[in-house]
Amino acid sequence: MHLFISLFSVAFFLLIFAMLGYAAYRKELGSATPPEADSFGGFLPGWLKQHPIPIALGVLSIFVLGAWASYVVLIVCAVLWFKPANAKKVSFSKEKDLVRAADDAAAQWLQGLGPNHAARVPVIEAMFTERSRTLDVCHYCTWQYAGDDGRWKDAYYWTTVSRSLAAMDNKEREFLRIAELLNSSADGRNADYRAWRFALVWGQGKGASGKSQWHLGENHADAKTPRQAIDMAVERCNLTVDNVITKMLSHIDELKRKADLPAGLKDLVQQAGEQLVSGGSTWLRPADVGNTVFAPSGDYVLHIGSFADGTPLTYSGEGSIVTIAPPGSGKTQCNVFPNLLSWQGPAVVLDVSGDIYENTSKWRAEHVGPVFRFNPLEPDQSHHYNPLAFVRSEPEFIWEDARLLADMMIVPSGAADPFWENEARTVLCAAIASVCYQNPPDKRPMHAVLDVMFGGEAWDNMLIEMRTAVDVRVMIQTATALGEMPEKTRASVLQTARSSLNAWTGERVARVTDRSDWSPEALRSGANPTIYIVVPPNAVDAYLSLLRVFIGQHIRMLTGGKVPARGSAPILIMLDELPRLKEMPPVDEALNIGRKYGLRLWMFAQSVGQLRNAYKNADGMLGSCAVRIFMNPSGADGLAERLSDEIGFVDALDGSRKKLVEGAELAGPNYREQQIVFGLATRPARVSKDYAWRNADQTARMGSV
């Protein structure tokens, strides 16, 4: 019975203690800092946790001294907490002090982000990218209402709200980011921008409220808690999320139409317009170039195109570039002409048409350095180059250099069984090594090599000479193997070799290869020469062997030996119609080690499929390029769709994900005059095609020597 009475007394004590809690709740409702909870049920648990000692004393005293002792505890608590003489007075701030507090908080926020708008922008962008910060916003708003006496009176609301960026959905966060940037651009002096920040952080009750004070006019009695008061004030001031979004979109459109916007605000408005419509564009913006592979990094700059605002997109890094563009897309006018008409360093250019030489050689000869034109079909108008002159005579190099020429001269046919081609390369390598071993560089005519391919006395002499090369063991070994080759096999091998060397048998080629007017090493001499390899489009296939030797030997010689000194002019190598030359290991090597030797390789192909047909490692080659440029991608071969996937997705403001640009759009008229540019570890860029013929300065430079 005694235990039952004690337990009843404990329950009665806790009930009375809860009533004291209700009194405390009512007391805070009338204070300047009302409780967070909207109801007494939400307030009581937290309040009880704040007073564990009196609860423990009251319960313990019931079992030790009796129920009367718990009443003493209740009386003491009531006196201490609610005695009028000691009660904390409710203190309300003057409205002007509230306004000052809101202004000070806004100023401190901006000071914490940076001294000026330019410094604050990257901080704001990083903050919204990381999404780890909780934003606190102090806001004051006021309006007028009609009093009972018919006179207009002021109502107001002042509060501090907070919310984590991570807890916001994409739509609210994206609009808040733009609001923060706008507020920063105005240095916190625009009341609308500050109100939008408050509304988006509050999110119609999704944020947390802090210190608050209000007088809501005719609705004052209806607001029992800060959250209720905030919601009523938000509704009264048209600061719901939907209203704010509508206002922001309208404001951005209005700013777009202004022609006198400051540069910083103009960029912000343009970017904000794209962001708010798409939910976050992934296109590279001019303001972001400084942190990408396109950031200026040297004196030798290659022009790619221009952003919508006219800002040029350039590349001055050490990597290679590839342009994938179908015929007639303007790659020569947009990528080749503008750069050869401004590039101050040495260059090697594969000119499949002659247009490049005709339009760029004059300026380069007058302002850059000597110009050489190698055209095997027009010997009277061509400079001369003999690849045999640059085969090193030293025993440790002669076979290696001869092998390179043989590999380049015999064009891969793609046959399932490459036996005959491989044997033909071995025979050709032996002939080249033999001629170069027996003769000095200026006494190595190409016809001496070709004579061996017809057998007879030239063949026998080659074997004899190779057997005398006692310091080049591989030549002796090869001579033995070739001497033991069955006659029938030898005839087939020589026939294969001859069929691959048709390009070298004509008198015109013999004339342009009888001597050398320059050396590949001259490209590093400081004279900045430009070498044009000119072949008509309809003659490329017939002269593949010649073109491959020319380009392969230049690249191999430039990527071997001593690394050039830092600061040396890079060598620009522009290879138009690269896949038509078939697979060339030196090109792959240039992609991998060319930057070490100062080679700036720029390759051109009509399609990715064309490149894949020529190179087994085509995808790896594309991935090795620092910059990839695409013009007029086709939907027929799937390139447009693949580019669409690579460009990426955006989170739409309705919460869905969509492609930034669909494949059909890339292949359509909207992108006909655009280039899609990918840089290593960089967002894709959309830039214009800057045709040389539209540029007065470049047009004035056009012409041939």
C-alpha positions in Angstrom: 0.0 0.0 0.0 2.9 2.4 0.8 4.5 1.7 -2.5 1.3 2.4 -4.3 0.9 5.8 -2.5 4.5 6.7 -3.4 4.1 5.9 -7.0 0.8 7.9 -7.1 2.7 10.8 -5.5 5.4 10.6 -8.2 2.8 10.7 -10.9 1.1 13.7 -9.3 4.5 15.4 -8.9 5.4 14.9 -12.6 1.9 16.2 -13.6 2.4 19.4 -11.6 5.9 19.7 -12.9 4.6 19.5 -16.5 2.1 22.3 -15.6 5.1 24.4 -14.6 6.6 23.5 -18.1 3.4 24.8 -19.7 3.7 28.0 -17.8 7.3 28.3 -19.0 6.1 27.7 -22.6 3.4 30.4 -22.3 6.0 32.7 -20.9 8.4 32.2 -23.8 5.6 32.8 -26.3 5.4 36.4 -25.2 9.1 36.9 -25.2 11.3 38.5 -27.9 12.8 35.1 -28.6 9.8 32.7 -28.8 10.4 28.9 -28.6 11.3 26.9 -31.7 8.5 24.4 -31.3 5.1 25.1 -32.8 3.3 23.4 -29.9 3.6 22.6 -26.2 4.0 18.9 -27.1 7.1 19.8 -29.0 8.4 22.2 -26.4 8.0 20.0 -23.3 10.6 17.2 -23.9 13.3 19.7 -24.5 12.3 21.7 -21.4 12.3 18.6 -19.2 15.8 17.7 -20.3 16.9 21.1 -19.2 15.8 20.5 -15.6 16.9 17.0 -14.5 18.0 18.1 -11.0 14.6 19.3 -9.6 12.9 16.3 -11.2 15.3 13.9 -9.5 15.1 15.8 -6.1 11.3 15.7 -6.2 11.1 12.0 -7.0 13.8 11.0 -4.4 12.2 13.1 -1.7 8.9 11.3 -2.0 10.5 7.9 -1.1 12.8 9.4 1.6 10.7 12.1 3.3 7.2 11.7 1.9 4.9 13.4 -0.6 5.0 16.8 1.2 8.7 17.1 0.4 8.0 17.0 -3.3 5.5 19.8 -2.9 8.3 21.9 -1.4 10.5 21.2 -4.5 7.6 22.4 -6.7 7.1 25.5 -4.7 10.8 26.4 -4.8 10.9 25.9 -8.5 7.8 28.0 -9.1 9.2 30.8 -6.9 12.6 30.8 -8.7 11.1 30.6 -12.1 8.0 32.7 -12.0 8.4 35.1 -9.0 7.5 38.6 -10.5 10.4 40.3 -8.7 12.9 38.0 -10.3 11.2 37.3 -13.6 13.1 38.2 -16.7 11.5 41.1 -18.4 10.6 40.8 -22.1 12.8 43.1 -24.0 11.8 44.3 -27.5 14.3 46.0 -29.8 13.4 49.2 -31.6 12.7 48.7 -35.3 15.7 50.9 -36.3 17.9 48.5 -34.3 16.4 45.5 -36.1 17.1 47.2 -39.5 20.7 47.9 -38.5 21.1 44.3 -37.3 19.9 42.9 -40.6 22.2 45.3 -42.5 25.2 44.4 -40.3 24.6 40.7 -40.8 24.4 41.1 -44.6 27.6 43.1 -44.7 29.5 40.6 -42.5 28.3 37.8 -44.7 29.8 39.5 -47.8 33.0 40.4 -46.0 33.4 36.8 -45.1 33.2 35.8 -48.7 35.7 38.3 -50.0 36.7 42.0 -50.4 34.9 42.5 -53.7 32.6 40.7 -56.2 35.4 39.3 -58.3 36.9 37.7 -55.2 33.6 36.4 -53.9 32.5 34.6 -57.1 34.8 31.6 -56.9 34.1 31.3 -53.1 30.3 31.2 -53.8 30.7 28.8 -56.7 32.9 26.5 -54.5 30.4 26.7 -51.6 27.5 25.5 -53.8 29.7 22.8 -55.4 30.7 21.4 -52.1 27.2 21.8 -50.5 28.6 21.3 -47.0 27.8 24.8 -45.6 24.8 26.0 -43.6 23.6 29.4 -44.6 22.3 31.9 -42.0 20.3 34.8 -43.2 19.1 37.7 -41.0 16.1 39.5 -42.6 13.8 42.4 -41.9 10.7 43.2 -43.9 7.9 45.7 -43.3 4.6 46.6 -44.8 1.6 48.7 -44.0 -1.9 47.8 -42.9 -5.1 49.7 -42.2 -5.8 50.1 -38.4 -9.2 50.1 -36.7 -9.2 53.9 -36.9 -8.7 53.8 -40.7 -5.2 55.1 -40.6 -2.2 53.3 -42.2 0.2 51.7 -39.7 3.4 49.7 -40.0 3.8 46.0 -39.6 7.1 44.2 -39.6 8.9 40.9 -39.1 12.6 40.4 -38.2 14.2 37.0 -37.9 17.3 34.9 -38.5 16.8 31.7 -40.5 19.3 28.9 -41.5 19.4 25.9 -43.7 22.0 23.5 -45.0 22.8 23.6 -48.7 22.9 19.8 -48.7 19.3 19.6 -47.5 18.0 21.8 -50.4 16.7 20.3 -53.7 18.4 21.2 -56.9 15.8 23.8 -57.9 16.1 25.8 -54.7 19.8 25.5 -54.5 20.4 26.7 -58.1 18.2 29.7 -57.6 19.8 30.5 -54.3 23.2 30.3 -55.9 22.2 32.9 -58.5 20.6 35.0 -55.7 23.9 34.9 -53.8 25.8 36.0 -56.9 23.4 38.8 -57.7 23.6 40.0 -54.0 27.3 39.9 -54.2 27.3 41.9 -57.5 25.3 44.6 -55.7 27.4 44.5 -52.6 24.4 43.6 -50.5 22.6 46.9 -51.3 19.7 45.5 -53.3 16.7 44.8 -51.0 15.2 42.4 -53.5 18.3 40.2 -53.7 18.5 40.0 -49.9 14.8 39.2 -49.7 15.2 36.4 -52.3 18.1 34.9 -50.3 15.9 34.9 -47.1 13.0 33.3 -48.9 15.0 30.5 -50.5 16.8 29.6 -47.3 13.5 29.6 -45.4 11.9 27.5 -48.1 8.4 27.9 -46.7 9.3 26.2 -43.5 12.1 23.9 -44.6 14.7 26.1 -42.8 15.2 26.7 -39.1 14.3 29.9 -37.3 16.3 31.7 -34.7 15.9 35.0 -32.9 12.7 36.7 -34.0 10.6 39.7 -33.3 7.4 40.8 -35.1 4.3 42.8 -35.2 2.0 41.5 -37.9 -0.7 44.2 -37.7 -4.2 42.9 -38.0 -2.9 39.3 -38.0 -0.7 39.7 -35.0 -2.8 37.7 -32.6 -2.9 34.7 -35.0 0.9 34.1 -34.8 1.6 32.0 -31.7 5.1 30.9 -32.7 8.0 32.3 -34.7 7.4 29.7 -37.5 3.8 30.7 -37.8 4.8 34.4 -37.8 7.4 33.8 -40.6 5.0 31.9 -42.7 2.4 34.7 -42.4 5.1 37.4 -43.2 6.3 35.4 -46.2 2.8 35.2 -47.5 2.1 38.8 -46.9 5.4 40.0 -48.6 5.0 37.6 -51.6 8.2 35.7 -50.7 7.0 32.2 -51.3 9.5 30.1 -53.2 7.4 30.1 -56.4 6.9 33.8 -56.2 10.6 34.4 -55.8 11.5 32.1 -58.7 9.1 34.0 -60.9 10.5 37.3 -59.9 14.1 36.1 -60.5 13.4 34.8 -64.0 11.6 38.1 -64.9 14.5 40.1 -63.4 17.1 38.1 -65.4 15.2 38.7 -68.6 15.0 42.4 -67.9 18.7 42.6 -67.2 19.5 40.7 -70.5 17.8 43.5 -72.4 20.1 46.2 -70.9 23.0 47.1 -73.1 24.9 49.1 -70.5 25.5 46.4 -67.9 29.0 46.2 -66.3 31.2 43.4 -67.7 31.0 41.4 -64.5 27.3 41.6 -64.2 26.8 41.0 -67.9 28.7 37.7 -67.6 26.6 36.8 -64.6 23.3 37.5 -66.2 24.2 35.5 -69.3 25.4 32.5 -67.2 22.4 32.9 -64.9 20.0 32.8 -67.8 21.5 29.5 -69.0 21.7 28.0 -65.5 18.1 28.9 -64.4 16.6 27.5 -67.6 18.6 24.2 -67.8 19.2 23.7 -64.1 23.0 24.0 -64.4 24.8 24.2 -67.8 27.9 22.0 -68.3 29.3 24.2 -71.1 32.6 25.8 -70.4 32.2 29.5 -69.8 34.8 32.2 -70.6 35.2 33.0 -66.9 36.2 29.4 -66.2 38.9 29.1 -68.8 41.7 30.2 -66.4 41.3 26.9 -64.5 41.4 24.6 -67.5 43.7 23.2 -70.1 42.9 26.3 -72.2 44.5 28.7 -69.7 47.3 30.8 -71.3 50.6 29.0 -70.7 53.1 30.3 -73.3 53.9 32.6 -76.2 52.9 30.1 -78.9 49.1 30.2 -79.1 46.7 28.2 -81.3 43.3 29.7 -81.9 40.3 27.4 -81.8 37.2 29.6 -81.9 35.2 32.2 -80.0 32.6 32.0 -77.3 29.2 33.7 -77.8 30.5 36.9 -76.2 33.5 37.1 -78.6 36.0 35.8 -76.1 38.6 33.6 -78.0 39.2 30.0 -76.9 42.9 29.3 -77.5 45.4 26.5 -76.6 49.0 27.2 -75.7 49.8 23.9 -73.9 52.2 21.2 -74.9 49.7 18.5 -75.9 48.3 17.5 -79.3 45.1 18.4 -81.0 42.7 16.5 -83.3 39.9 17.8 -85.4 37.2 15.5 -86.6 35.2 17.2 -89.4 33.5 16.0 -92.6 34.4 17.5 -96.0 33.1 21.1 -96.4 32.8 21.8 -92.7 35.4 24.6 -92.7 38.2 23.0 -90.8 40.9 24.5 -93.1 39.4 28.0 -92.9 38.8 27.8 -89.2 41.6 25.7 -87.8 44.5 25.8 -90.3 44.5 29.3 -92.0 44.1 31.4 -88.8 46.9 29.6 -87.0 49.4 29.4 -89.9 48.8 33.1 -90.4 49.8 33.9 -86.8 52.0 31.0 -85.6 55.6 32.4 -85.1 57.3 29.0 -84.8 58.5 26.4 -87.2 55.8 24.2 -88.9 55.4 21.1 -91.0 52.1 21.0 -93.0 50.6 18.2 -95.0 48.7 20.2 -97.7 46.3 17.8 -99.5 45.1 20.3 -102.1 47.6 23.1 -102.2 45.2 25.6 -100.7 47.2 25.9 -97.5 50.4 26.8 -99.3 48.6 29.2 -101.6 47.0 31.2 -98.8 49.6 31.1 -96.0 53.1 30.8 -97.4 53.6 34.5 -98.3 53.1 35.8 -94.8 55.1 33.0 -93.2 58.0 33.7 -95.6 58.0 37.4 -94.9 57.4 37.3 -91.1 58.4 33.9 -89.8 61.1 32.1 -91.7 62.1 30.3 -94.9 59.4 28.4 -96.7 59.9 25.0 -98.4 57.4 23.5 -100.8 57.8 19.8 -101.6 55.5 18.8 -104.5 56.6 15.6 -106.2 54.2 16.2 -109.1 55.6 19.6 -110.0 59.4 19.2 -109.7 60.0 22.6 -111.4 58.2 24.3 -108.6 59.3 22.1 -105.8 62.1 22.0 -103.3 64.1 18.8 -103.0 64.3 16.2 -100.3 66.2 12.8 -100.3 65.2 10.7 -97.3 68.3 8.4 -97.8 70.6 11.4 -96.9 69.3 11.3 -93.3 70.0 7.6 -92.7 72.8 7.6 -90.1 75.9 5.7 -91.2 77.0 4.6 -87.7 76.7 0.8 -87.2 74.4 1.2 -84.2 71.9 3.3 -86.2 72.0 2.4 -89.9 69.7 -0.7 -89.7 67.3 1.1 -87.4 67.0 4.1 -89.7 66.7 1.9 -92.8 64.0 -0.1 -91.1 61.9 3.0 -90.5 62.1 4.0 -94.2 61.1 0.5 -95.3 58.2 0.4 -92.9 57.0 3.8 -94.2 57.6 3.0 -97.9 55.5 -0.2 -97.9 52.0 0.8 -97.1 50.0 -1.7 -95.1 47.4 -3.4 -97.2 45.4 -4.9 -94.3 45.9 -8.4 -95.7 45.0 -11.3 -93.4 48.4 -12.9 -94.0 51.1 -10.1 -94.0 53.9 -12.6 -94.8 54.8 -11.2 -98.2 54.6 -7.6 -97.0 56.9 -8.3 -94.1 59.4 -10.1 -96.3 59.2 -7.2 -98.7 60.0 -4.8 -95.9 63.0 -6.9 -94.9 64.4 -6.8 -98.5 63.8 -3.1 -98.8 65.4 -2.5 -95.4 68.5 -4.4 -96.6 68.7 -2.5 -99.8 68.5 0.9 -98.0 71.1 -0.2 -95.4 73.4 -1.4 -98.2 73.2 1.8 -100.2 73.7 4.0 -97.2 76.5 1.9 -95.8 78.5 2.0 -99.0 77.9 5.7 -99.9 78.1 9.1 -98.1 74.8 11.1 -97.6 75.1 13.1 -100.8 75.7 10.0 -102.9 72.7 8.0 -102.2 70.3 8.0 -105.1 66.9 6.4 -104.6 67.2 4.5 -107.9 70.1 2.5 -106.4 67.5 1.0 -103.9 64.9 0.5 -106.5 67.4 -1.4 -108.8 67.7 -4.1 -106.1 64.0 -4.7 -106.2 64.3 -5.9 -109.8 66.9 -8.7 -108.9 69.7 -9.5 -111.2 73.2 -8.0 -110.8 72.0 -5.3 -108.3 70.6 -8.0 -106.0 73.8 -10.0 -106.1 75.9 -6.9 -105.5 73.8 -6.0 -102.5 74.3 -9.4 -100.9 78.1 -9.2 -101.4 78.3 -5.7 -99.9 76.1 -6.7 -96.9 78.4 -9.6 -96.2 81.4 -7.1 -96.0 79.6 -5.0 -93.3 81.5 -6.8 -90.5 80.6 -4.0 -88.0 76.8 -4.4 -88.5 76.1 -8.0 -87.6 72.4 -7.8 -88.6 73.4 -7.0 -92.2 75.5 -10.1 -92.4 72.8 -12.2 -90.9 70.2 -10.8 -93.3 72.4 -11.3 -96.3 72.8 -15.0 -95.4 69.0 -15.4 -95.0 68.2 -13.6 -98.3 70.9 -15.6 -100.1 69.3 -18.9 -99.0 65.8 -17.7 -100.0 64.2 -20.0 -102.6 64.2 -18.4 -106.0 60.4 -18.6 -106.3 59.9 -17.0 -102.9 62.4 -14.3 -103.7 60.6 -13.5 -106.9 57.2 -13.1 -105.1 58.8 -11.0 -102.4 60.5 -8.7 -104.9 57.2 -8.4 -106.8 55.4 -7.3 -103.6 58.1 -4.8 -102.9 58.0 -3.3 -106.4 54.2 -3.0 -106.3 54.5 -0.9 -103.1 57.2 1.4 -104.6 55.4 2.6 -107.7 55.3 6.1 -106.2 59.2 6.2 -106.3 59.7 5.0 -109.9 58.7 8.1 -111.9 61.2 10.7 -113.2 59.4 13.5 -111.4 59.9 11.9 -108.1 63.5 11.0 -109.0 64.1 14.8 -109.6 62.7 16.0 -106.3 64.5 13.3 -104.3 68.0 13.7 -105.9 69.2 16.0 -103.1 68.0 17.8 -100.0 67.4 21.5 -99.6 66.8 21.2 -95.9 67.2 18.8 -93.0 64.5 17.9 -90.5 66.9 19.1 -87.8 66.6 22.6 -89.4 63.3 22.9 -87.7 65.2 23.3 -84.4 67.8 25.7 -85.8 65.9 28.8 -84.7 65.3 29.9 -88.3 61.6 28.8 -88.0 61.2 27.2 -91.4 57.8 26.1 -92.8 57.7 22.9 -94.8 54.7 22.3 -97.0 54.1 18.8 -98.4 51.7 19.4 -101.3 49.8 16.7 -103.0 46.5 16.9 -104.9 43.6 15.0 -103.3 43.3 12.6 -106.2 47.0 11.7 -106.0 47.2 10.9 -102.2 46.7 7.2 -102.6 49.2 6.9 -105.4 51.9 8.7 -103.4 51.1 7.3 -100.0 54.5 5.7 -99.8 56.3 9.0 -100.4 54.1 11.0 -98.0 54.6 8.4 -95.2 58.4 8.4 -95.6 58.5 12.2 -95.5 56.3 12.6 -92.4 57.5 9.6 -90.6 61.2 10.5 -91.0 60.7 14.1 -89.8 58.8 13.0 -86.7 61.3 10.2 -85.9 64.3 12.5 -86.2 62.6 15.3 -84.1 61.7 12.8 -81.3 65.1 11.2 -81.1 68.3 12.5 -79.6 68.7 15.5 -77.3 65.6 17.1 -75.7 65.4 20.7 -76.8 66.1 23.4 -74.3 63.3 24.9 -72.3 61.8 27.9 -74.0 62.6 26.6 -77.6 59.9 27.3 -80.1 57.6 24.3 -80.4 57.2 22.7 -83.9 53.7 22.7 -85.2 52.9 19.6 -87.3 49.5 19.9 -89.2 48.5 16.6 -90.8 45.4 16.9 -93.0 43.6 13.7 -94.0 45.8 11.7 -91.6 43.9 8.4 -91.9 44.5 8.3 -95.6 48.2 7.8 -94.9 47.4 4.5 -93.1 48.9 3.5 -89.8 52.2 5.2 -89.0 53.9 4.3 -85.7 55.8 7.6 -85.6 52.5 9.5 -85.4 51.5 7.4 -82.4 54.9 8.0 -80.9 54.6 11.7 -81.4 51.3 11.7 -79.4 53.0 9.9 -76.5 56.4 11.6 -76.4 56.1 14.5 -78.7 55.5 17.1 -76.0 58.8 16.2 -74.4 60.5 17.1 -77.7 58.5 20.2 -78.4 56.2 18.8 -81.1 52.7 20.3 -81.3 50.8 17.7 -83.4 47.4 18.8 -84.9 45.7 15.9 -86.8 42.7 16.1 -89.0 40.2 13.3 -90.0 36.8 13.2 -91.7 35.4 10.9 -89.1 36.2 8.7 -86.1 35.5 5.6 -88.2 38.0 6.7 -90.8 40.7 7.0 -88.0 39.7 3.6 -86.5 40.1 1.9 -89.9 43.7 3.2 -90.2 44.8 2.8 -86.5 44.1 -0.1 -84.2 44.7 2.2 -81.3 42.5 5.1 -82.7 40.5 5.5 -79.4 43.8 5.7 -77.5 45.1 8.3 -79.8 42.0 10.4 -79.4 42.3 10.1 -75.6 46.0 11.1 -75.8 45.1 14.5 -77.4 44.8 17.4 -75.0 42.2 19.0 -77.2 39.5 17.3 -79.4 37.5 19.4 -81.8 34.3 18.2 -83.6 32.5 20.0 -86.4 29.1 19.0 -87.9 28.9 15.5 -86.3 26.8 13.1 -88.2 23.8 11.2 -86.8 24.2 8.5 -89.5 27.4 7.1 -88.0 26.4 7.6 -84.4 29.0 10.3 -83.7 26.5 13.0 -82.8 24.8 10.7 -80.2 28.2 9.7 -78.7 29.2 13.3 -78.4 25.8 14.1 -76.8 26.5 11.4 -74.1 30.0 12.7 -73.5 28.8 16.3 -73.2 26.8 15.0 -70.3 23.6 15.4 -68.4 22.1 18.2 -66.3 19.8 18.1 -63.3 16.6 19.9 -64.5 14.9 22.1 -62.1 11.9 19.7 -62.0 14.3 17.1 -60.5 14.7 15.1 -63.7 18.0 14.5 -65.6 18.3 15.4 -69.2 21.1 15.7 -71.8 22.5 19.1 -72.2 22.2 18.7 -75.9 20.6 15.9 -77.9 22.5 14.1 -80.7 19.9 15.2 -83.2 20.4 18.8 -82.3 24.2 18.5 -82.6 23.7 17.2 -86.1 21.2 19.9 -87.0 21.3 23.5 -88.1 21.8 25.0 -84.7 25.3 23.7 -84.5 26.3 24.0 -88.2 28.5 27.0 -87.5 29.7 25.8 -84.1 32.6 23.7 -82.9 32.3 21.3 -80.0 35.6 21.3 -78.1 36.8 18.8 -75.4 39.8 19.5 -73.3 41.5 17.2 -70.8 39.7 17.3 -67.4 37.6 20.2 -68.7 33.9 20.8 -69.4 33.1 20.8 -73.1 33.1 24.2 -74.9 30.8 25.4 -77.6 32.6 28.0 -79.8 32.1 29.5 -83.2 33.8 28.7 -86.4 36.1 31.7 -87.0 36.6 31.7 -90.7 39.8 33.3 -91.9 38.1 35.0 -94.9 35.8 36.9 -92.4 38.8 38.4 -90.6 40.2 41.4 -92.4 43.7 41.1 -90.9 44.0 37.5 -91.9 42.6 38.1 -95.3 45.3 40.7 -95.8 48.0 38.2 -94.9 46.8 35.6 -97.4 48.9 34.8 -100.5 51.7 32.5 -101.7 55.4 32.9 -102.3 
